[in-house]
Every structure is written in structure tokens, then in C-alpha cells.
């Protein structure tokens, strides 16, 4: 397994993983969440890849005072 920064080519697989991990909510558009993250601090969107597939994800944030992690998930097969 390799942990690495998100790459634009990962977008569809990442949203699929978020859905599989039940991390999405009807009121949040995951595609927009990715877009917003890439504008400000894209290096804080990480994925784990194994055998050519995304298997885990973590999206970190920092507001200047506090840090947090969103969209933290691991595929059920892992």
C-alpha cells in the first residue's frame, strides 16, 4: 500500500470510495468538496492505493487555529 497526495485522475474513484465508506451526505456534493480542497490546500487530501485501486482516504483541514480530518475512510475489503 502506498499513501500519496490526491491526483485529479483519482477523482471518480475517490468519490466512489467515499460513497462505499458511507462518508457522503445528500446536502454535501463530494465533487465540490474536492474542488474546494484543491483550491486552498490540496496537499491535505491524501489517498492510499493498493494494487492499482484506492483503498483509503483522508482529508485534513486547518483553520489557522484548529485542525481536523474529514472523509476518513478505509474500504471494507481492507
Kinemage of the C-alpha trace (Angstrom):
@kinemage 1
@onewidth
@group {chain A} dominant
@subgroup {mainchain}
@vectorlist {calphas} color= white
{ca unk a 1} P 0.000 0.000 0.000
{ca unk a 2} L 1.185 3.498 -0.825
{ca unk a 3} L -0.090 6.727 0.741
{ca unk a 4} L 0.126 9.680 -1.606
{ca unk a 5} L -1.458 13.034 -2.394
{ca unk a 6} L -4.669 13.040 -4.411
{ca unk a 7} L -4.266 13.432 -8.166
{ca unk a 8} L -7.011 14.728 -10.492
{ca unk a 9} L -7.205 11.322 -12.198
{ca unk a 10} L -8.312 9.870 -8.827
{ca unk a 11} L -11.499 11.941 -8.650
{ca unk a 12} L -14.126 9.374 -9.759
{ca unk a 13} L -12.520 6.550 -7.748
{ca unk a 14} L -12.265 8.795 -4.694
{ca unk a 15} L -15.952 9.738 -4.785
{ca unk a 16} L -16.805 6.050 -5.290
{ca unk a 17} L -14.701 5.175 -2.223
{ca unk a 18} L -16.388 7.916 -0.148
{ca unk a 19} L -19.785 6.505 -1.148
{ca unk a 20} L -18.703 2.927 -0.315
{ca unk a 21} L -17.484 4.120 3.104
{ca unk a 22} L -20.798 5.984 3.650
{ca unk a 23} L -18.979 9.303 4.040
{ca unk a 24} L -21.189 11.339 1.722
{ca unk a 25} L -24.337 13.226 2.714
{ca unk a 26} L -27.150 14.436 0.443
{ca unk a 27} L -26.506 18.065 1.369
{ca unk a 28} L -22.766 17.903 0.523
{ca unk a 29} L -21.621 17.473 -3.060
{ca unk a 30} L -18.420 15.384 -2.857
{ca unk a 31} L -17.228 16.687 -6.250
{ca unk a 32} L -17.446 20.262 -4.942
{ca unk a 33} L -15.700 19.291 -1.707
{ca unk a 34} L -12.759 18.008 -3.763
{ca unk a 35} L -12.747 21.157 -5.891
{ca unk a 36} L -12.750 23.421 -2.826
{ca unk a 37} L -9.931 21.463 -1.202
{ca unk a 38} L -7.738 21.653 -4.292
{ca unk a 39} L -8.105 25.450 -4.461
{ca unk a 40} L -6.783 26.023 -0.949
{ca unk a 41} L -4.714 23.154 0.358
{ca unk a 42} L -4.830 20.189 -1.981
{ca unk a 43} L -1.781 18.633 -0.363
{ca unk a 44} L -4.009 17.790 2.611
{ca unk a 45} L -6.159 15.401 0.553
{ca unk a 46} L -4.461 12.007 0.785
{ca unk a 47} L -5.308 8.614 -0.625
{ca unk a 48} L -3.956 5.128 -0.064
{ca unk a 49} L -3.525 2.962 -3.111
{ca unk a 50} L -3.072 -0.801 -3.233
{ca unk a 51} L -2.883 -2.973 -6.321
{ca unk a 52} L -3.948 -0.054 -8.511
{ca unk a 53} L -7.092 0.837 -6.543
{ca unk a 54} L -7.854 3.493 -3.961
{ca unk a 55} L -8.476 1.772 -0.637
{ca unk a 56} L -8.353 4.595 1.918
{ca unk a 57} L -8.736 8.342 2.144
{ca unk a 58} L -8.249 11.243 4.496
{ca unk a 59} L -8.924 14.951 4.003
{ca unk a 60} L -7.273 17.191 6.571
{ca unk a 61} L -8.089 20.796 7.253
{ca unk a 62} L -6.642 23.661 9.222
{ca unk a 63} L -8.425 26.909 10.021
{ca unk a 64} L -5.338 28.617 11.431
{ca unk a 65} L -6.147 27.528 14.961
{ca unk a 66} L -7.611 24.027 14.842
{ca unk a 67} L -7.007 21.026 12.623
{ca unk a 68} L -9.448 18.306 11.699
{ca unk a 69} L -9.865 15.272 9.495
{ca unk a 70} L -12.846 14.687 7.231
{ca unk a 71} L -13.626 11.957 4.756
{ca unk a 72} L -11.513 9.477 6.713
{ca unk a 73} L -12.321 6.009 5.462
{ca unk a 74} L -10.978 2.619 4.511
{ca unk a 75} L -12.663 0.322 2.030
{ca unk a 76} L -14.467 -2.544 3.797
{ca unk a 77} L -12.324 -5.108 1.938
{ca unk a 78} L -9.283 -3.713 3.777
